[in-house]
């Protein structure tokens, strides 16, 4: 009896825009079997999400069109059906029932006006012959199965009332409601904390074993794939450039693009002078031959490693100076009120009695799960949130006592790069004017002509160009928008920058480029950073010292390498254990198991 569930045969998916045809998926073929997980890997624009949407027949038409190929689904009764030949009505019987999908962003795929329970019930009633009460019982049972706390309460809550990880579990419950044969998961853990990501991945593996499902797991993170997948399909510009078992791909990658994806993840056991990028591996020589064809990832990166003695020398020099910023017993509390006009009933202790110093030229990492207080700490330093108690000294001066003019001058020296560059840029303002605006506010340079020239220099500095000056934010990719945010922060010649989750939503290759850029700018302009992230591997790579936060308090603080190798608290150990490392030794164990 065949174990095959889904066959992609010569699939071509196109988008017709403004007189030109973009081939998003170009003649690809692969097969998914029962109980198997295939990781489809690639950067944004590689065609991986379009592949999954083609399987679900969710390509928007126009402008999208499945131009060629077959997607054969093997039903439970052994009958085979080409999903591309079905009518929309026939496809609806399979979509959600036999083939279910978990989307990348649960907040936008859950309806904000319906409760979580109602939305899962709707899927059950649509596909199964059940009464409302039976559907409700099954929904609560599914919420238990996906390990949601207090399933009865979650049933009655709206999506905005629960965390990102809980929303993702609701989406998994909805996808599992009809016991599908195939589960398509499109970047389901991208913006989640590593600990939440780990529980979601474990949950998917558990459900797969119980239901013998096939999983198509789409991601840009090969570390996640290493711990989850049986086979890997690597996509680049719509083509499959390499496919094979997870062990083959990690142990002996053949294509330069695959090598680049593996190399650009921040290593946990060593430090590099810079992170390799996919572009480094895709370079060609005078004959047009790829320079990374015959070289392994290990060979490529061996000369990038910083020795312990080099780092110790740099650290000694760094900490011989006086701190530029001293935080002493800082508290930031937010009041909880009883109703709109009611009195204060309690406080959310977002930052609760923390103390640390930052030295000139240092990168201090703030790490912890969502809600630990790291972002509030950064915002309080800039007085975007007012402190409740404590002392913040910048070059010996108390930030809390600054008047309006002093605060404006302080914010010229201390800038912030926000997590989401799209929402922090005005969509109606060209990016050139967005970068120029803080220069106008602070009276930097004599006139707009000089400022424009400076903006063009900054765009070149962050690997964009003067020709981008008159474009709008929507015309750029996520990585490019993050570069614009960095250029805007640099426009006022700051000495200190707070980077708030500034790479968390980027592809690993784009993330590597932005991290390299931040390090280059730090050397060039003598900058000091506070680097805030929930991703401990990125924080460890970027930071000299690390502050681990939980529930508004500091759990642990010290040298970044030392904390990783000798974590003292159970919480830090749990954070480190949750990092998907993608080590070959781990894959070997999985392969043998």
MARDOKOL-752603 format. One record per residue (C-alpha): residue number from 1; residue in one letter; chain; x negated, y, z. Coordinates in pm, 1 decimal, decimal comma. Layout:
NUM;A;A;X;Y;Z
...
This chain:
1;X;A;0,0;0,0;0,0
2;X;A;-133,1;345,1;-100,0
3;X;A;-232,8;591,1;172,5
4;X;A;-217,9;886,6;-68,7
5;X;A;7,4;1175,9;33,7
6;X;A;-73,5;1469,4;-192,6
7;X;A;-266,4;1487,6;-520,1
8;X;A;-380,3;1812,5;-679,9
9;X;A;-451,1;1750,2;-1048,3
10;X;A;-607,1;2024,6;-1266,3
11;X;A;-415,6;2299,5;-1085,1
12;X;A;-433,8;2647,4;-1240,6
13;X;A;-264,2;2943,8;-1069,5
14;X;A;-273,9;3289,0;-1228,3
15;X;A;-169,4;3643,6;-1142,9
16;X;A;-69,9;3879,4;-1426,9
17;X;A;-142,1;4242,5;-1335,5
18;X;A;-168,7;4557,7;-1547,2
19;X;A;-239,5;4381,4;-1872,2
20;X;A;-498,7;4140,4;-1733,6
21;X;A;-484,0;3783,9;-1605,0
22;X;A;-660,1;3689,6;-1279,7
23;X;A;-715,6;3314,1;-1239,0
24;X;A;-695,2;3263,5;-863,0
25;X;A;-717,3;2882,3;-879,1
26;X;A;-908,1;2736,1;-1171,8
27;X;A;-847,1;2374,0;-1270,6
28;X;A;-896,3;2212,0;-927,0
29;X;A;-837,1;1849,9;-827,6
30;X;A;-851,1;1664,8;-492,9
31;X;A;-646,3;1413,5;-290,7
32;X;A;-510,8;1416,4;66,9
33;X;A;-444,6;1083,2;242,6
34;X;A;-238,1;979,2;546,9
35;X;A;-400,5;1061,8;882,0
36;X;A;-669,2;1265,9;705,7
37;X;A;-769,9;1630,6;749,2
38;X;A;-916,4;1813,2;452,0
39;X;A;-1083,1;2146,7;526,7
40;X;A;-1050,4;2393,0;238,7
41;X;A;-1328,2;2648,3;291,9
42;X;A;-1425,6;2974,4;127,7
43;X;A;-1430,6;3351,3;165,7
44;X;A;-1134,2;3582,9;106,0
45;X;A;-1050,8;3568,1;-264,3
46;X;A;-1190,1;3215,8;-310,0
47;X;A;-842,8;3075,7;-389,3
48;X;A;-796,5;2861,1;-78,2
49;X;A;-470,9;3024,5;42,2
50;X;A;-333,7;3036,0;-314,8
51;X;A;-396,0;2658,6;-334,2
52;X;A;-182,9;2600,9;-22,9
53;X;A;91,7;2840,2;-140,4
54;X;A;96,3;2660,1;-476,7
55;X;A;159,5;2329,9;-293,8
56;X;A;451,3;2493,1;-108,7
57;X;A;573,1;2660,8;-431,0
58;X;A;557,5;2998,0;-254,3
59;X;A;359,0;3187,8;-520,2
60;X;A;542,1;3519,6;-576,2
61;X;A;665,1;3531,4;-936,1
62;X;A;601,0;3776,5;-1091,3
63;X;A;306,1;3848,4;-1082,3
64;X;A;201,2;3491,5;-986,9
65;X;A;242,7;3184,9;-1204,6
66;X;A;135,8;2819,8;-1177,9
67;X;A;4,1;2788,4;-1532,1
68;X;A;-106,3;2425,1;-1543,8
69;X;A;-155,2;2101,9;-1352,2
70;X;A;35,0;1867,9;-1122,5
71;X;A;85,3;1846,4;-746,5
72;X;A;202,7;1489,8;-683,0
73;X;A;371,2;1420,3;-348,7
74;X;A;400,4;1055,8;-235,7
75;X;A;728,5;1024,5;-44,9
76;X;A;786,4;793,9;252,4
77;X;A;981,3;553,3;28,2
78;X;A;670,6;531,0;-199,0
79;X;A;840,3;729,3;-475,0
80;X;A;615,0;990,0;-638,7
81;X;A;732,0;1336,2;-735,2
82;X;A;557,0;1628,1;-910,4
83;X;A;640,9;1928,8;-693,1
84;X;A;579,1;2165,2;-984,4
85;X;A;858,8;2005,4;-1189,0
86;X;A;1130,6;2038,0;-922,0
87;X;A;1406,1;2298,5;-925,5
88;X;A;1402,1;2553,1;-641,4
89;X;A;1694,1;2370,3;-474,7
90;X;A;1511,1;2034,0;-494,9
91;X;A;1190,1;2194,0;-364,7
92;X;A;1374,7;2335,4;-62,9
93;X;A;1457,8;1979,4;44,5
94;X;A;1082,7;1902,5;63,9
95;X;A;957,1;2238,4;192,9
96;X;A;963,0;2233,5;573,3
97;X;A;1097,2;1879,1;575,4
98;X;A;818,1;1672,6;411,8
99;X;A;554,8;1945,1;371,5
100;X;A;537,1;2208,6;646,1
101;X;A;317,0;2515,7;675,7
102;X;A;164,0;2716,4;960,8
103;X;A;87,5;3067,0;840,0
104;X;A;-216,4;3276,4;926,7
105;X;A;-39,0;3552,9;1119,8
106;X;A;243,4;3422,8;1341,3
107;X;A;364,4;3772,4;1433,5
108;X;A;455,0;3848,9;1071,8
109;X;A;595,9;3503,2;1000,9
110;X;A;827,0;3497,3;1305,0
111;X;A;1140,6;3712,8;1282,2
112;X;A;1122,4;3983,3;1553,4
113;X;A;1503,7;4005,2;1593,9
114;X;A;1560,3;3636,1;1675,6
115;X;A;1443,8;3443,5;1981,2
116;X;A;1168,8;3183,0;1938,8
117;X;A;1417,3;2904,5;2018,1
118;X;A;1672,9;3020,3;1760,6
119;X;A;1409,8;3026,1;1486,1
120;X;A;1297,5;2668,1;1548,7
121;X;A;1661,7;2555,1;1582,1
122;X;A;1741,0;2711,6;1243,6
123;X;A;1474,5;2496,9;1074,4
124;X;A;1607,6;2181,2;1245,2
125;X;A;1973,8;2248,9;1155,1
126;X;A;1876,1;2333,5;795,6
127;X;A;1692,2;2005,3;733,8
128;X;A;1852,7;1758,2;977,2
129;X;A;2211,7;1662,4;1042,2
130;X;A;2222,6;1788,4;1403,2
131;X;A;2461,9;1985,5;1619,6
132;X;A;2349,1;2308,7;1788,7
133;X;A;2312,6;2141,5;2128,1
134;X;A;2108,3;1852,6;1979,0
135;X;A;1889,0;2104,6;1793,5
136;X;A;1834,7;2299,7;2116,5
137;X;A;1733,2;1983,8;2307,0
138;X;A;1488,5;1891,1;2028,1
139;X;A;1344,7;2247,1;2023,1
140;X;A;1274,9;2239,0;2397,7
141;X;A;1120,5;1892,5;2358,0
142;X;A;897,5;2027,8;2078,2
143;X;A;795,4;2323,5;2296,1
144;X;A;688,7;2069,1;2561,0
145;X;A;499,9;1869,9;2296,1
146;X;A;301,2;2177,8;2185,4
147;X;A;224,8;2247,6;2553,7
148;X;A;406,7;2579,2;2586,6
149;X;A;444,1;2685,0;2951,9
150;X;A;806,4;2694,0;3074,9
151;X;A;974,2;2581,2;2747,9
152;X;A;1323,0;2688,2;2864,2
153;X;A;1202,5;3044,9;2918,4
154;X;A;1010,1;3058,8;2589,4
155;X;A;1325,2;2935,7;2410,2
156;X;A;1499,1;3262,8;2506,9
157;X;A;1204,8;3500,6;2452,6
158;X;A;1135,3;3714,7;2145,7
159;X;A;801,1;3687,2;1957,9
160;X;A;666,4;4019,2;2093,2
161;X;A;709,2;3892,3;2451,8
162;X;A;454,2;3610,7;2422,7
163;X;A;78,5;3593,8;2350,4
164;X;A;-86,4;3522,2;2013,1
165;X;A;-173,0;3165,4;2114,4
166;X;A;185,8;3100,9;2230,6
167;X;A;325,9;3242,1;1903,5
168;X;A;99,3;3004,5;1713,1
169;X;A;235,0;2711,4;1921,2
170;X;A;592,3;2816,8;1835,3
171;X;A;492,0;2808,0;1466,6
172;X;A;342,9;2458,8;1513,6
173;X;A;663,9;2343,1;1687,3
174;X;A;865,7;2476,7;1393,7
175;X;A;636,1;2303,8;1143,6
176;X;A;657,0;1974,1;1337,2
177;X;A;1036,4;1990,4;1386,0
178;X;A;1112,4;1764,0;1088,5
179;X;A;812,2;1532,0;1135,3
180;X;A;648,8;1625,3;802,2
181;X;A;409,6;1398,9;615,8
182;X;A;184,3;1692,6;525,7
183;X;A;94,6;1992,5;742,9
184;X;A;-61,8;2291,2;566,3
185;X;A;-242,6;2519,3;814,7
186;X;A;-355,8;2850,2;664,4
187;X;A;-620,3;3011,4;891,1
188;X;A;-410,6;2925,8;1200,6
189;X;A;-679,4;3018,9;1456,2
190;X;A;-866,2;3310,2;1292,5
191;X;A;-787,0;3590,5;1539,3
192;X;A;-751,0;3374,4;1851,8
193;X;A;-985,1;3353,4;2151,1
194;X;A;-1224,6;3055,8;2132,4
195;X;A;-1053,1;2885,8;2428,1
196;X;A;-705,8;2925,6;2272,6
197;X;A;-846,6;2814,4;1936,0
198;X;A;-988,4;2500,0;2096,6
199;X;A;-651,3;2405,7;2252,1
200;X;A;-467,6;2470,0;1920,7
201;X;A;-715,6;2249,8;1730,1
202;X;A;-690,5;1973,4;1991,5
203;X;A;-311,1;1997,4;1975,4
204;X;A;-312,4;1961,0;1594,6
205;X;A;-538,9;1655,0;1619,5
206;X;A;-311,0;1500,9;1884,1
207;X;A;2,6;1557,3;1673,1
208;X;A;-173,7;1420,0;1366,3
209;X;A;-258,8;1093,8;1542,3
210;X;A;94,2;1054,3;1677,9
211;X;A;265,1;1120,0;1342,9
212;X;A;-4,0;993,5;1098,3
213;X;A;12,3;1325,1;912,3
214;X;A;-217,4;1457,5;645,6
215;X;A;-349,0;1807,3;727,8
216;X;A;-468,4;2063,0;477,6
217;X;A;-666,0;2306,2;695,4
218;X;A;-763,1;2635,3;530,8
219;X;A;-1036,9;2847,3;691,7
220;X;A;-1351,5;3051,6;627,7
221;X;A;-1521,4;2905,9;938,8
222;X;A;-1728,2;2593,8;877,0
223;X;A;-1782,4;2557,0;1252,8
224;X;A;-1411,2;2485,2;1298,4
225;X;A;-1411,6;2247,2;1001,1
226;X;A;-1701,8;2047,8;1150,5
227;X;A;-1494,9;1958,5;1455,6
228;X;A;-1165,6;1892,6;1278,4
229;X;A;-1197,6;1772,9;920,2
230;X;A;-1272,8;1437,7;757,8
231;X;A;-1340,3;1586,4;413,8
232;X;A;-1436,3;1936,7;296,6
233;X;A;-1340,5;2118,8;-23,2
234;X;A;-1555,3;2430,7;-79,8
235;X;A;-1396,5;2698,4;-302,5
236;X;A;-1562,2;2997,0;-468,7
237;X;A;-1382,9;3241,0;-701,3
238;X;A;-1104,7;2991,0;-772,9
239;X;A;-1331,3;2693,7;-843,5
240;X;A;-1417,3;2391,9;-629,3
241;X;A;-1796,7;2413,3;-614,5
242;X;A;-1845,1;2114,7;-385,0
243;X;A;-1641,3;1848,7;-205,7
244;X;A;-1727,2;1549,4;8,5
245;X;A;-1716,0;1408,9;361,0
246;X;A;-1777,5;1654,4;642,7
247;X;A;-2106,2;1476,9;719,6
248;X;A;-2228,6;1501,5;356,6
249;X;A;-2144,1;1872,2;334,6
250;X;A;-2314,1;1963,6;663,6
251;X;A;-2611,4;1728,8;637,5
252;X;A;-2694,8;1780,9;271,5
253;X;A;-2506,3;2070,3;106,6
254;X;A;-2573,5;2086,0;-266,9
255;X;A;-2429,6;2416,9;-383,0
256;X;A;-2601,5;2746,0;-287,9
257;X;A;-2263,1;2892,8;-187,7
258;X;A;-2205,4;2612,4;66,3
259;X;A;-2556,8;2664,6;203,2
260;X;A;-2482,0;3036,8;239,4
261;X;A;-2159,1;2970,7;431,5
262;X;A;-2344,7;2736,7;668,4
263;X;A;-2638,0;2976,0;720,4
264;X;A;-2446,8;3297,7;790,5
265;X;A;-2285,0;3177,6;1114,9
266;X;A;-2471,7;3325,1;1416,5
267;X;A;-2686,2;3040,6;1558,9
268;X;A;-2645,4;2962,1;1928,1
269;X;A;-2981,4;2803,2;1999,3
270;X;A;-3211,8;3069,6;1843,9
271;X;A;-3232,5;3433,7;1738,1
272;X;A;-3288,0;3558,8;1383,9
273;X;A;-3438,7;3889,1;1268,4
274;X;A;-3126,5;3911,8;1049,3
275;X;A;-2839,9;3681,9;953,9
276;X;A;-2862,3;3527,8;605,3
277;X;A;-2560,7;3605,9;385,9
278;X;A;-2395,5;3418,3;101,6
279;X;A;-2547,4;3676,0;-136,3
280;X;A;-2899,4;3572,8;-28,2
281;X;A;-2829,7;3216,8;-143,4
282;X;A;-2659,4;3319,0;-469,4
283;X;A;-2957,0;3517,7;-605,8
284;X;A;-3109,8;3406,5;-936,7
285;X;A;-3460,0;3428,8;-1084,0
286;X;A;-3560,9;3575,0;-1424,5
287;X;A;-3441,9;3258,8;-1599,7
288;X;A;-3095,7;3284,6;-1438,8
289;X;A;-3165,0;2983,6;-1213,1
290;X;A;-3038,9;2995,3;-857,0
291;X;A;-3327,4;3036,5;-611,9
292;X;A;-3154,7;2833,9;-338,5
293;X;A;-3085,1;2525,6;-553,0
294;X;A;-3379,5;2325,0;-419,9
295;X;A;-3412,2;2471,6;-71,4
296;X;A;-3237,7;2359,4;247,6
297;X;A;-3069,3;2590,3;500,0
298;X;A;-3338,5;2498,9;754,5
299;X;A;-3620,7;2594,4;513,2
300;X;A;-3446,4;2919,5;420,9
301;X;A;-3403,5;3030,6;783,5
302;X;A;-3727,2;2904,7;947,2
303;X;A;-3914,1;3236,3;898,6
304;X;A;-3624,7;3438,6;1043,5
305;X;A;-3656,4;3298,7;1397,0
306;X;A;-3770,8;3544,2;1668,4
307;X;A;-4007,4;3381,0;1918,0
308;X;A;-3938,6;3398,4;2292,6
309;X;A;-4260,4;3596,9;2353,3
310;X;A;-4156,1;3858,7;2091,5
311;X;A;-3815,4;3895,8;2253,8
312;X;A;-3958,0;3909,4;2609,5
313;X;A;-4192,9;4191,4;2504,6
314;X;A;-3906,6;4389,5;2345,9
315;X;A;-3686,5;4336,4;2653,0
316;X;A;-3957,8;4455,6;2890,9
317;X;A;-3999,4;4774,3;2688,7
318;X;A;-3623,2;4828,3;2666,4
319;X;A;-3556,5;4807,5;3039,7
320;X;A;-3853,8;5025,7;3139,5
321;X;A;-3637,1;5335,9;3074,5
322;X;A;-3365,3;5498,1;3285,6
323;X;A;-3007,0;5385,5;3198,5
324;X;A;-2815,8;5613,4;2959,6
325;X;A;-2481,0;5502,1;3111,4
326;X;A;-2406,1;5399,0;3470,0
327;X;A;-2068,3;5246,6;3556,9
328;X;A;-2001,4;5217,8;3929,4
329;X;A;-1693,4;5050,1;4087,2
330;X;A;-1473,0;5144,6;3791,2
331;X;A;-1099,4;5077,5;3815,4
332;X;A;-831,9;5137,6;3550,8
333;X;A;-479,9;5046,7;3662,9
334;X;A;-158,6;5078,3;3462,2
335;X;A;168,8;5132,6;3655,1
336;X;A;463,4;4890,9;3620,2
337;X;A;792,3;5079,7;3649,9
338;X;A;1138,8;4956,8;3741,5
339;X;A;1328,2;5065,5;3428,7
340;X;A;1258,8;5371,4;3211,3
341;X;A;1310,0;5632,2;3485,9
342;X;A;1242,9;5400,0;3782,3
343;X;A;966,8;5416,3;4039,3
344;X;A;636,9;5227,4;4027,7
345;X;A;677,2;4871,4;4153,1
346;X;A;324,1;4742,8;4091,4
347;X;A;6,7;4792,5;3885,0
348;X;A;-165,9;4599,0;3607,2
349;X;A;-530,6;4593,5;3718,4
350;X;A;-680,8;4601,3;3368,0
351;X;A;-1027,1;4698,9;3497,6
352;X;A;-1079,6;4610,1;3861,7
353;X;A;-1393,9;4733,1;4039,6
354;X;A;-1669,9;4672,0;3784,4
355;X;A;-2027,0;4806,4;3780,0
356;X;A;-2299,5;4787,4;3512,9
357;X;A;-2570,0;4997,1;3344,4
358;X;A;-2653,8;5044,3;2974,6
359;X;A;-3010,4;5131,7;2869,3
360;X;A;-3109,2;5350,8;2570,2
361;X;A;-3146,6;5134,3;2258,0
362;X;A;-2973,5;4836,4;2420,6
363;X;A;-2681,2;4636,0;2287,1
364;X;A;-2471,0;4533,6;2587,2
365;X;A;-2212,6;4266,5;2504,2
366;X;A;-1871,8;4263,9;2674,4
367;X;A;-1709,5;3924,6;2627,8
368;X;A;-1396,2;3750,7;2753,2
369;X;A;-1053,3;3633,0;2647,1
370;X;A;-768,5;3865,7;2544,7
371;X;A;-642,4;4057,1;2847,4
372;X;A;-972,8;4034,1;3040,6
373;X;A;-1018,2;4413,9;3040,1
374;X;A;-1307,8;4451,4;2794,4
375;X;A;-1128,5;4686,1;2550,1
376;X;A;-982,1;4892,0;2837,5
377;X;A;-1336,8;4929,5;2974,3
378;X;A;-1455,5;5072,2;2640,4
379;X;A;-1155,1;5305,2;2611,1
380;X;A;-1196,1;5424,4;2971,7
381;X;A;-1562,5;5517,4;2910,9
382;X;A;-1440,9;5746,7;2629,5
383;X;A;-1149,7;5864,0;2848,7
384;X;A;-896,0;5738,7;2595,9
385;X;A;-761,2;5573,2;2912,8
386;X;A;-807,8;5772,3;3233,3
387;X;A;-993,3;5588,2;3514,0
388;X;A;-805,5;5521,9;3838,4
389;X;A;-1119,1;5516,0;4053,2
390;X;A;-1495,1;5485,5;4024,9
391;X;A;-1784,5;5668,3;3866,3
392;X;A;-1904,4;5685,6;3503,1
393;X;A;-2234,9;5869,2;3458,7
394;X;A;-2363,5;5950,4;3108,4
395;X;A;-2718,5;6086,9;3124,9
396;X;A;-2652,9;6164,5;3492,7
397;X;A;-2329,0;6359,2;3427,7
398;X;A;-1989,8;6239,4;3555,1
399;X;A;-1764,6;6166,3;3254,0
400;X;A;-1447,8;6183,5;3469,0
401;X;A;-1517,9;6548,9;3558,4
402;X;A;-1566,4;6673,3;3197,9
403;X;A;-1338,4;6958,3;3089,7
404;X;A;-1191,3;6971,1;2737,1
405;X;A;-1499,8;7126,5;2573,5
406;X;A;-1742,9;6895,6;2754,2
407;X;A;-1530,4;6594,6;2659,2
408;X;A;-1533,9;6698,8;2291,8
409;X;A;-1913,8;6726,1;2301,2
410;X;A;-1937,4;6389,6;2480,2
411;X;A;-1719,4;6220,8;2215,8
412;X;A;-1950,3;6358,2;1950,0
413;X;A;-2238,1;6167,1;2112,5
414;X;A;-2034,9;5855,2;2200,8
415;X;A;-1823,2;5711,7;1918,5
416;X;A;-1598,2;5405,3;1885,3
417;X;A;-1546,1;5162,2;1597,4
418;X;A;-1197,1;5017,0;1636,3
419;X;A;-1091,6;4654,8;1587,5
420;X;A;-853,8;4716,6;1296,7
421;X;A;-1004,8;4964,4;1050,2
422;X;A;-685,7;4974,7;841,6
423;X;A;-468,0;5108,9;1124,2
424;X;A;-740,3;5353,2;1236,9
425;X;A;-765,9;5511,0;888,2
426;X;A;-494,7;5745,5;758,7
427;X;A;-339,1;5569,1;453,7
428;X;A;-263,5;5907,1;291,3
429;X;A;-618,9;6039,6;324,1
430;X;A;-905,6;5944,9;92,1
431;X;A;-1187,8;5770,2;272,9
432;X;A;-1424,5;6056,2;187,8
433;X;A;-1200,0;6303,9;366,3
434;X;A;-1149,3;6057,8;656,6
435;X;A;-1527,3;6044,6;709,5
436;X;A;-1561,7;6421,3;664,4
437;X;A;-1282,3;6507,5;912,4
438;X;A;-1483,3;6452,9;1237,5
439;X;A;-1768,3;6658,7;1086,5
440;X;A;-1522,5;6945,5;1034,7
441;X;A;-1382,4;6909,6;1388,7
442;X;A;-1730,5;6925,3;1543,6
443;X;A;-1862,7;7195,4;1307,6
444;X;A;-2140,5;6976,6;1165,0
445;X;A;-2315,5;7140,7;865,2
446;X;A;-2220,6;7480,9;720,1
447;X;A;-1955,4;7398,1;459,3
448;X;A;-1754,4;7117,4;297,7
449;X;A;-1991,4;7096,4;1,3
450;X;A;-2279,6;7000,9;233,5
451;X;A;-2049,8;6769,7;428,6
452;X;A;-1940,8;6591,4;110,8
453;X;A;-2304,8;6530,8;21,3
454;X;A;-2363,4;6389,3;371,9
455;X;A;-2054,6;6163,0;339,0
456;X;A;-2187,2;6028,5;7,7
457;X;A;-2521,4;5951,8;178,8
458;X;A;-2336,3;5769,9;459,4
459;X;A;-2135,6;5564,6;207,5
460;X;A;-2463,3;5454,7;46,4
461;X;A;-2599,9;5377,2;395,3
462;X;A;-2313,2;5132,4;464,5
463;X;A;-2350,9;4965,7;120,4
464;X;A;-2063,8;5148,8;-48,9
465;X;A;-2112,0;5428,6;-302,9
466;X;A;-2042,5;5795,3;-375,8
467;X;A;-1783,5;5681,4;-633,5
468;X;A;-1565,9;5553,2;-345,6
469;X;A;-1519,7;5904,1;-198,3
470;X;A;-1176,1;5964,4;-355,3
471;X;A;-1029,5;5618,1;-300,9
472;X;A;-767,2;5531,3;-38,8
473;X;A;-796,1;5269,2;242,0
474;X;A;-561,7;5017,5;69,2
475;X;A;-805,5;4995,0;-224,5
476;X;A;-1073,0;4827,9;-8,1
477;X;A;-1122,8;4481,4;141,2
478;X;A;-1131,4;4423,5;519,5
479;X;A;-1511,1;4418,3;525,5
480;X;A;-1534,0;4740,0;320,6
481;X;A;-1283,7;4913,5;550,4
482;X;A;-1497,1;4813,1;847,8
483;X;A;-1797,4;4975,5;676,6
484;X;A;-1590,2;5292,9;628,7
485;X;A;-1514,3;5287,1;1004,2
486;X;A;-1888,5;5258,7;1074,7
487;X;A;-1966,4;5548,1;835,5
488;X;A;-1700,2;5760,2;1008,7
489;X;A;-1855,8;5688,2;1349,2
490;X;A;-2202,1;5783,0;1214,3
491;X;A;-2076,8;6109,1;1058,7
492;X;A;-2120,8;6307,5;1384,9
493;X;A;-2475,6;6175,9;1451,7
494;X;A;-2387,0;5981,1;1769,5
495;X;A;-2635,4;5830,0;2012,1
496;X;A;-2401,9;5565,5;2154,5
497;X;A;-2136,6;5353,5;1976,7
498;X;A;-1871,2;5127,4;2130,2
499;X;A;-1789,6;4848,1;1882,2
500;X;A;-1446,7;4710,5;1978,8
501;X;A;-1388,4;4368,0;1816,4
502;X;A;-1530,8;4523,1;1499,1
503;X;A;-1593,2;4190,7;1316,7
504;X;A;-1327,1;3960,5;1467,0
505;X;A;-1099,5;3937,8;1160,1
506;X;A;-1373,0;3917,0;894,2
507;X;A;-1496,8;3621,1;690,4
508;X;A;-1816,5;3474,1;837,1
509;X;A;-2019,3;3596,1;538,0
510;X;A;-1877,5;3952,2;555,3
511;X;A;-1919,5;3938,7;933,9
512;X;A;-2290,8;3859,1;884,0
513;X;A;-2328,3;4161,5;652,9
514;X;A;-2160,9;4395,8;905,0
515;X;A;-2368,9;4260,7;1197,5
516;X;A;-2688,4;4309,2;993,4
517;X;A;-2575,8;4661,9;906,0
518;X;A;-2511,8;4747,3;1273,1
519;X;A;-2858,2;4619,3;1368,8
520;X;A;-3026,4;4811,2;1082,9
521;X;A;-2848,1;5135,5;1179,3
522;X;A;-2943,8;5081,0;1543,5
523;X;A;-3313,4;5069,8;1448,8
524;X;A;-3289,4;5359,2;1203,1
525;X;A;-3097,4;5602,0;1425,6
526;X;A;-3206,0;5477,6;1771,6
527;X;A;-2848,6;5388,7;1864,6
528;X;A;-2717,7;5224,3;2181,3
529;X;A;-2420,3;4984,4;2156,0
530;X;A;-2154,4;4835,3;2376,0
531;X;A;-2041,5;4538,6;2166,2
532;X;A;-1696,2;4407,9;2264,0
533;X;A;-1574,5;4069,3;2135,2
534;X;A;-1396,4;3749,4;2235,4
535;X;A;-1645,1;3554,3;2019,6
536;X;A;-1930,1;3452,6;2247,4
537;X;A;-2154,3;3335,1;1961,2
538;X;A;-2141,2;3680,7;1795,4
539;X;A;-2194,3;3861,0;2128,2
540;X;A;-2491,0;3638,3;2212,5
541;X;A;-2648,3;3704,6;1872,1
542;X;A;-2603,6;4083,3;1892,8
543;X;A;-2670,3;4151,0;2261,1
544;X;A;-2972,6;4203,3;2483,3
545;X;A;-2758,3;4148,9;2793,1
546;X;A;-2406,4;4017,1;2829,1
547;X;A;-2118,7;4096,6;3066,0
548;X;A;-1854,8;3821,4;3093,5
549;X;A;-1513,6;3949,8;3207,3
550;X;A;-1198,8;3779,7;3335,1
551;X;A;-882,9;3939,2;3480,9
552;X;A;-1042,5;4284,5;3493,7
553;X;A;-1348,5;4167,1;3691,2
554;X;A;-1706,0;4076,8;3597,6
555;X;A;-1757,4;3700,4;3615,6
556;X;A;-2122,9;3701,8;3518,2
557;X;A;-2385,2;3943,3;3387,7
558;X;A;-2742,6;3902,5;3265,8
559;X;A;-2971,2;3819,1;2973,6
560;X;A;-2760,2;3694,8;2681,0
561;X;A;-2978,8;3390,0;2603,4
562;X;A;-3000,2;3292,6;2968,8
563;X;A;-2622,5;3311,4;3022,0
564;X;A;-2570,7;3085,3;2720,3
565;X;A;-2826,4;2826,2;2836,5
566;X;A;-2761,0;2848,4;3213,3
567;X;A;-2406,7;2979,0;3267,8
568;X;A;-2339,4;3004,7;3642,0
569;X;A;-1958,9;3029,1;3661,3
570;X;A;-1701,8;2770,1;3553,1
571;X;A;-1522,7;3033,1;3341,7
572;X;A;-1835,1;3117,6;3136,1
573;X;A;-1910,9;2746,4;3095,6
574;X;A;-1556,4;2696,1;2962,5
575;X;A;-1599,6;2983,0;2713,8
576;X;A;-1927,6;2836,5;2588,8
577;X;A;-1785,2;2483,6;2565,6
578;X;A;-1500,0;2615,2;2346,8
579;X;A;-1731,7;2758,2;2076,5
580;X;A;-1708,5;2549,5;1756,2
581;X;A;-2079,4;2489,4;1703,2
582;X;A;-2071,7;2284,4;1384,2
583;X;A;-2380,3;2086,1;1485,5
584;X;A;-2471,0;1778,3;1285,1
585;X;A;-2506,6;1568,6;1602,2
586;X;A;-2140,5;1633,8;1686,9
587;X;A;-2026,7;1544,6;1335,5
588;X;A;-2222,1;1217,6;1352,8
589;X;A;-2036,8;1122,0;1669,9
590;X;A;-1703,4;1200,3;1506,5
591;X;A;-1800,0;1001,8;1196,2
592;X;A;-1892,9;696,3;1406,8
593;X;A;-1588,2;723,0;1636,9
